[in-house]
Amino acid sequence: ISAEVAQENNVKWLTLEEMWPLCDYITVHVPLIPPTKYLICKATLDKCKKGVKVINVARGGIINETELLEALNNGQCGGAGLDVFEVEPLKDWNLVEHPKVLATSHLGASTKEAQLKCGQEVASQFVPFSTNANTGLPGVLNSPALVSSLSQENAPWLMLATNLAHIVGKISSKSTGTFEATVIGKSNSGNLKSFIPAAVSIGLLNAAGQTGVNVVNASSLAEKAGIKINFVQSDVECCGGDTSCLKIST
């Protein structure tokens, strides 16, 4: 998270080194990758207030459990809540059985309440999906693009943008960088901006040999490939009458 995003949400952005001495509680919500291996260890705990509390419900291995146990014993750490461990099933129970440790199973989504909520969320997605309601699909990545592409009135635009971009990708010497998709004329289709860039990305990526591209993942795959789509919509008359045109430029 950048400092700018933090500021927009009224959050003060700090580096880890600035944060450790201020913490009363440390909650871990990161993946286990090389930079986070043993993120919480003696070196970091020693920088914290005496009696700091630690909660890890992310992945085992983010906390150095041997050094956490040492900190619990000498009072530098005042308590820990854990539901993941470096070695599972557990072989060493000293940490789990420590009086200052609350250990649970990593099964937060398996309670009766959580399962009921999951069922309700799945059911709530079927209604807009089956009715093509332009309301978004709860929990679906890039759902505006997906919902818009399901509309019958938008289907021709989706096909046109994809095929035209595929042609551009084949005949152009440019395969990455910024492309501009311009819709000229008055269109009766709603919210073209939500799916035209994705459709153009599909065509360009397919032209480059990429497979498995769809309106949901097109934007992220295009970004990884170094492709950026700028969308422009103009009400200037195109070819007379109510005709609408799509132009893709490099």
VOGU-3710 file (C-alpha; in Angstrom, 3 decimals, decimal comma):
1> isaevaqenn> 0,000/0,000/0,000  1,467/3,330/-1,013  1,655/6,378/1,240  -0,812/8,120/-1,094  -3,446/5,380/-0,739  -2,978/5,356/3,024  -3,472/9,121/3,160  -6,679/8,883/1,119  -8,057/6,524/3,783  -6,887/8,681/6,721
11> vkwltleemw> -4,202/6,158/7,645  -0,720/7,207/8,660  1,809/5,294/6,569  4,911/4,105/8,410  7,836/1,882/7,637  8,178/-1,279/9,717  11,102/0,209/11,594  8,963/3,218/12,529  6,019/1,020/13,455  7,581/-1,579/15,794
21> plcdyitvhv> 8,172/0,769/18,799  4,551/2,015/18,621  2,783/-1,330/18,575  0,612/-2,636/21,393  -0,680/-5,431/19,151  0,817/-6,900/15,991  -1,542/-8,755/13,651  -0,046/-10,563/10,679  -1,923/-10,622/7,344  0,731/-11,397/4,710
31> plipptkyli> 1,679/-14,370/2,530  4,709/-16,475/3,389  7,337/-15,329/0,904  11,090/-14,797/1,365  10,738/-11,181/2,648  8,177/-12,251/5,286  9,964/-15,396/6,497  10,505/-14,867/10,256  9,208/-11,305/9,952  8,368/-11,526/13,648
41> ckatldkckk> 11,501/-12,615/15,482  13,697/-11,610/18,407  15,122/-8,640/16,505  11,686/-7,177/15,805  10,133/-8,057/19,165  13,024/-6,376/20,964  12,141/-3,140/19,148  8,565/-3,272/20,423  7,066/-2,175/23,721  7,528/-4,649/26,524
51> gvkvinvarg> 4,428/-6,832/26,681  3,437/-6,444/23,026  0,765/-8,909/21,862  1,141/-10,898/18,633  -1,588/-12,451/16,448  -0,802/-14,632/13,439  -3,692/-16,055/11,399  -1,828/-15,879/8,076  0,851/-18,510/7,532  3,222/-20,492/9,701
61> giinetelle> 6,845/-19,453/9,306  6,158/-15,731/9,426  6,906/-15,907/13,141  10,082/-17,474/14,480  8,341/-19,695/17,016  11,475/-20,462/19,039  12,207/-16,770/19,519  8,534/-16,004/20,200  8,543/-18,600/22,991  11,661/-16,985/24,427
71> alnngqcgga> 9,978/-13,556/24,334  6,889/-14,961/26,058  9,028/-16,428/28,807  10,992/-13,243/29,478  7,948/-10,951/29,237  8,943/-9,025/26,121  5,865/-10,520/24,454  2,750/-10,374/26,603  0,706/-12,939/24,697  0,085/-14,545/21,339
81> gldvfevepl> -2,916/-15,741/19,332  -2,017/-18,338/16,726  -3,901/-20,589/14,323  -1,028/-21,436/11,959  2,339/-22,990/12,712  5,585/-23,585/10,877  5,323/-27,367/11,235  1,873/-28,906/10,901  0,792/-31,281/12,374  2,516/-29,987/15,473
91> kdwnlvehpk> 5,484/-31,881/16,878  6,594/-29,384/19,531  3,729/-28,348/21,822  5,706/-26,005/24,103  4,453/-22,868/22,361  0,839/-23,998/22,065  0,678/-25,044/25,714  2,209/-21,785/26,976  -0,181/-20,020/29,391  0,091/-16,774/27,399
101> vlatshlgas> -0,827/-18,393/24,072  -4,302/-18,887/22,625  -4,075/-21,464/19,824  -6,947/-22,496/17,560  -7,424/-24,432/14,347  -7,114/-22,537/11,041  -10,790/-23,128/10,293  -12,442/-19,723/10,460  -14,482/-20,400/7,325  -15,765/-23,736/8,598
111> tkeaqlkcgq> -18,026/-22,538/11,393  -21,782/-22,907/10,955  -22,159/-19,131/10,739  -19,429/-18,793/8,092  -20,830/-21,613/5,974  -24,294/-20,032/6,092  -22,814/-16,703/4,999  -20,938/-18,375/2,129  -24,169/-19,947/0,911  -25,975/-16,623/1,033
121> evasqfvpfs> -23,198/-14,884/-0,910  -23,186/-17,555/-3,617  -26,971/-17,338/-3,925  -26,808/-13,540/-4,182  -24,534/-13,881/-7,238  -26,916/-16,103/-9,176  -29,708/-13,515/-9,346  -27,825/-10,744/-11,238  -25,937/-13,347/-13,273  -29,084/-15,138/-14,440
131> tnantglpgv> -31,028/-11,940/-15,122  -28,135/-9,996/-16,702  -28,844/-7,231/-14,212  -26,316/-4,451/-14,626  -25,671/-4,312/-10,896  -22,334/-6,069/-10,655  -21,619/-9,525/-9,317  -20,723/-9,523/-5,608  -17,306/-11,024/-4,956  -16,352/-11,375/-8,625
141> lnspalvssl> -13,104/-9,841/-9,858  -13,695/-7,147/-12,512  -17,416/-7,827/-12,348  -18,469/-4,629/-14,232  -16,676/-5,893/-17,344  -18,212/-9,338/-16,972  -21,746/-8,044/-16,369  -21,562/-5,613/-19,281  -20,226/-8,291/-21,619  -23,202/-10,544/-20,801
151> sqenapwlml> -25,663/-7,962/-22,118  -27,120/-8,797/-25,535  -26,877/-5,178/-26,666  -23,164/-5,138/-25,816  -22,311/-8,471/-27,480  -21,627/-6,889/-30,925  -19,332/-4,330/-29,335  -17,448/-7,054/-27,492  -16,951/-9,053/-30,676  -16,001/-5,968/-32,710
161> atnlahivgk> -13,446/-4,709/-30,176  -11,873/-8,137/-29,761  -11,605/-8,892/-33,482  -10,474/-5,399/-34,469  -7,776/-5,445/-31,782  -6,663/-8,873/-32,981  -6,182/-7,467/-36,493  -4,295/-4,463/-35,116  -2,083/-6,768/-33,083  -1,271/-8,846/-36,173
171> isskstgtfe> -0,492/-6,013/-38,599  1,110/-3,527/-36,220  4,797/-3,541/-35,432  3,857/-2,453/-31,911  2,939/-5,226/-29,475  3,247/-3,385/-26,162  2,766/0,124/-24,851  -0,320/2,337/-24,978  -3,232/1,739/-27,351  -6,256/4,008/-27,668
181> atvigksnsg> -9,782/2,683/-28,173  -12,138/5,410/-29,353  -15,898/5,069/-29,728  -17,266/7,749/-32,073  -20,963/8,570/-32,351  -23,903/8,055/-30,064  -24,185/4,497/-28,800  -27,240/2,962/-27,190  -25,065/0,481/-25,337  -24,406/1,402/-21,739
191> nlksfipaav> -21,088/1,688/-19,966  -18,809/0,772/-22,870  -15,860/1,872/-20,794  -16,396/-1,061/-18,432  -15,600/-3,720/-21,047  -14,181/-2,224/-24,274  -10,632/-1,929/-22,811  -10,852/-5,558/-21,667  -12,097/-6,666/-25,092  -9,277/-4,796/-26,827
201> sigllnaagq> -6,794/-6,398/-24,435  -8,167/-9,834/-25,313  -7,638/-9,209/-29,026  -4,119/-7,848/-28,620  -3,053/-10,648/-26,269  -4,554/-13,323/-28,521  -2,692/-11,825/-31,471  0,516/-12,182/-29,481  -0,204/-15,866/-28,832  -1,618/-15,560/-25,305
211> tgvnvvnass> -4,332/-18,109/-24,511  -6,969/-18,292/-21,792  -7,720/-14,552/-21,861  -11,222/-13,355/-20,934  -12,946/-10,168/-19,773  -12,194/-11,001/-16,141  -8,439/-11,481/-16,386  -7,680/-9,415/-19,510  -6,762/-6,208/-17,672  -4,274/-7,859/-15,321
221> laekagikin> -2,720/-9,956/-18,107  -2,419/-6,876/-20,319  -0,692/-4,972/-17,531  1,795/-7,814/-17,065  2,437/-7,814/-20,809  3,118/-4,063/-20,808  -0,119/-3,127/-22,573  -2,226/-0,125/-21,551  -5,609/0,714/-23,061  -6,899/4,284/-23,013
231> fvqsdveccg> -10,627/4,541/-23,657  -12,165/7,622/-25,285  -15,835/8,160/-26,134  -16,909/10,993/-28,409  -20,436/12,079/-29,404  -19,143/13,474/-32,695  -21,259/12,148/-35,574  -19,756/9,132/-37,305  -20,652/8,261/-40,920  -23,986/10,058/-40,568
241> gdtsclkist> -27,174/9,081/-38,764  -27,055/7,067/-35,586  -24,020/5,004/-36,614  -21,312/4,394/-34,041  -17,693/3,553/-34,854  -14,797/1,997/-32,978  -11,244/3,043/-33,752  -8,118/1,477/-32,245  -4,902/3,435/-32,639  -1,343/2,738/-31,578
//
